[in-house]
Amino acid sequence: MRKYFVALLTILICALSHAQGTVEAEFDTIYNYAFEALKGTHSKKILIDESHNTIYSLPYGKDTAREMLRIMEEDGFTVEFTGQKLDSTNLNKNKPDILVIHGMPNDKIELTGTGKKEVMYKSPLHNEEVTDITKYVYNGGSLFLFLSHFPGGSGALPLLEAFSIKFRDGYAYHPNFPGHKCGLCSHFIMTKKNDLINTNHPVLTSRLSEKTLPETVKFLCGAAIFRNPEDNILSFPKNTINFSPTSDRSMDIEEGSDAYAGMIGFNFGAGRVIVCTDQGIFRSLNLLIDGEKIPVTIHDPECDNAGLFLNSIRWLSKLQE
């Protein structure tokens, strides 16, 4: 495991009501993950969605993913962004090896016509986009999809259903991994020893270097997904609870399972898919929760999230089989 000193440029991103308190954030500006790059050996292309309400639709979105973008470019990938619909016209024109959708919150629609305000959440994905993305993967492309949190977390639900992925919006919690100040949004420490990193998954068994194998992954608060057990890259512990607040916040709706995962990967037709429910797992941020600094998490010296990211994009692009 590599350890680095990190210098930070503090920029206020937001102060918002979070499952764990008031949250602000600051950007990491200098961390560089050291690895043997494949630049010059391939011509793979990554297309990143900024047409929907993803992290890249925000003016500081690329800054929060600085190291992710640097790793992709350092490894020889051509990285482009698209503000167009993710339909067959766009995908056929750009011909990406990997399509990245990073965060897919619902569109929030306020209904006020009857004198009583109600809120409706609607996926921003058009039916045409869901169909065309699914066909793109089936025909050999790859999708790297990051999800968002309740109440906007199910924006990608139509796409998840197309790939037979079950989704539980909300926050994953296990008492062995409490969140900030014992909050109900768990901060999972995932290792091979506790069976939460599946080193038998092709993403990790097909790695090109032993040095990139993650020993410890930090996963700070995600929703729950499940498909087939062999698809799990990062599993949640048995008896993990997924909870979502009710609309009036008077109680939580809870469901427990032994099958929940935070990150899965699988083949679909001739293509590949990875879905991750923690959209911050590879971002260059520190969260400031009630004033306490918590790395999120690619630059955290106590974790190997960068190695997991590198292996993920190489597997999706079929540079490693």
Buried (B, 14 or more C-beta within 10 A) or exposed (E): EEEBEBEBEEBEBEEEEBBBBEBBBBBBBBBEBEBEEBEEEBEBBBBBBBBBBBBBBBEBBBBBBBBBBBBBBBBBBBBEBBEEBBBBEBBEEBEBBBBBBBBBBBBEEEEEEEEEEEEEBEBBBEEEBBBBBBBBBBEEBBBBBBBBBBBBBBBBBBBBEBBEBBBBBBBBBBEEBBBBEEBBBBBBBBBBEBEBBBBEBBBBBBBBEEEBBBBBBBBBBBBBBBBEEEBBBBBBBEEBBBBBBEEEEEEBEEEBBEBBBBBBBBEBEEBBBBBBBBBBBBBBBBBBBEEEEBBBBBBBEEBBBBBBBBBBBBBBBBBBE
